[in-house]
Amino acid sequence: MILILGNKHTLSLNDFRNIENKVFIGLADKDNMVALEETTAFYKQLKNGSMFMLPNTKHPIETVNVNLLASIISDFFAVIEILRNMKIFLNISLLKRIYL
């Protein structure tokens, strides 16, 4: 199944342009199954995309530095939470200016 998915892209670059959600794409620097150019091409199509590179890591997830990956993912969600809170704060501030 993995080989079939690798040979036939089920999502095109155009599909990625239509994704509105925040997307976090990661790539291992020593990945021999997915190229940096391919990953970057998809990342650049995302409206709300972020990308990271795992150093000294091969493709199998079992080889990843778990602590580093957890830290990267945690930081990503922390930034999303900060931005969400800023948006709420800005909306409240705007409402105060309008109605007070």
Secondary structure, DSSP 8 states (H G I E B T S, - for coil): -HHHHHHS-SS-HHHHHT--S-EEEEEETT-SSS-HHHHHHHHHH-TTEEEEEETT--SSGGGS-HHHHHHHHHHHHHHHHHHHHHHHHHHHHHHHHHH-
